[in-house]
Amino acid sequence: MGTRLCQYAHGHFFGDDSQPAAPIHGHLPCVTPTWAVTEFATWCERHGLLSLPAIEPVHVATYVETLQGRLSAPSIKQHLAAIRMLFDWLVVGQVLPSNPASSVRGPKYSTKKGKTPVLMADEARLLIEAIDVSTIVGLRDRALIGLMVHTFARIGAALAMQVEDVYIQGRRTWVRLHEKGGKLHAMPCHHNLDEYLHAYLKAAQLTEAKSPLFRTMHGRSGQLSDRPMTQADAYRMIRRRATDAGIRTKIGNHSFRATGITEYLKNGGKLEIAQQMANHESARTTGLYDRRTDQISLDEVERIVI
């Protein structure tokens, strides 16, 4: 059944090309729908649940409990959401009469501020300026980081972009981001991002509209492949660039989204506009990326003179 459930997930629900996320430096991968369903299917098979109709709410609930020692509460909730989505799809397709995950609840979790490590404006500038842009890979990395900072793009939306998603409208460069649920989100480019993107496109000679924008390299050849970067590729690149710039904060793929939102708000931007730019459903979600209070807290702590 594990194999069958995975086949449903890969071939129909997530698409044939979708692959589970690979572990990064020994850590569990971020919770992607494919990885979540693959893990659940493997668990079911290991516990003798060899057919889809055999899976009941108690089994899903038991599985969720097993995750609590390995994953954080938000990750478990994402994990459960992916399983619930798959079973919803199977119900709609009349493969199953009901969704065994619909009544299962994840762990409670509440926070007023996100945990994503964030860079200050001077650190982000230092990181970008430290990139060697005499190479195609350097131009690519600067363009990708600049895109996330200046458009608040999710890493998945950025890496899903094709060459045609950078376009001219009203004498301005725009980008089209491929967001969750197949939604397209268009954003005008900051003048720095405009420069980064066009320098990369020109040097890499990317002219095929339907081809990936951000690609991996052919080994050490210095030439781009036809394969799009994965989130694991981006994470390794960001960690390498941070090290090269002497930045000790353990930033990752989502740090630049938080950096961009924080700097926008610090410079007089409005939360509701930041919400639209980040393509968030709720202003509360946008607020989790706002780290302006971090500096306030630091200033207050320094008042303690002993």
Phi, psi and omega in degrees: 000325179302316179296318182295316180296320178296322179296319176301314184296312184287315188279335187235314188276315183258348181101150186296331186271357184286136181230148177299147179291141180275146177300144180248116178052040175085352181273160174295143180292161174296154187282099171264154179305317182297315181296318181299313181292322178298316178297317180295317180298320179296318179298315180301314181298320181294335181256020172079012178270089191261006176218151181300316180297342181285344183280122181241167180307323181297327179290317178296317180297318179297318179298316180300322178297325180292340181280343190293339176272349186249328186239156175287164180302315178299322180292322178295319179295322175294319179301311180296321180298321179295318179295317179298319179297318180296314181293327174301316180295321179292327177292314179299323179279006178061028173278325178231149180282335182209165182263110182290349181262353187294329183265358182275133181252140177278178180292150178288141180207132179216136178209152178256349180215136181291164181260356182299125177299139185232150176260148170282166185302317182292327178290317179298319178295318179299316181298314182294318182289340180280349181285130177284106184264020173277356179241159179295320181294325177294318177296321178297313183295319178296319180295318181293313179296316179299323178298315182291324180291314190270347177240358183061029185290141169292150181299321179296321179292322180292314184287342178277354182294146172251170182303322182292350180278001169250114188213165180259132177215123181059039179066014177239149173278133177239159173235147178246114183263138180265094186274180180301148177071019179076010181282143176254134184231115182264139180221138172288153184267136167300152184299328176293316180296321176306312180296314183299314184294314183290327176295318178293311181300319182291313182293322182276352180054048179272106184238344181282114189302320187267021181254158182300142178280309181257110188244160175282170179260154174280089180053232179255019183289339184082004180252147179285147173269186176263002185265132178290150175294147173263171178295327177293321176300315181296319180299314180296320179298314182296317179296320179295316180294323178296317178298315180299327182272358180076023180269122185268343177299132184278076182280162179216199186299329186264356184297324185287332174297314178293321178299313181298315181296316180299314182292324177299313181290324178297331182263024172096004178292156181264143183300319182293329176286320176300322177300315179295318181295322180278352181060041177271145176287329185232141176294334178297321178297317178299321180299334179294336180270353183277112183250024180300327182289344178300316181291322177299315181298318181297317179299321181291320179299322182291351176288344182279098183254114181238000000 
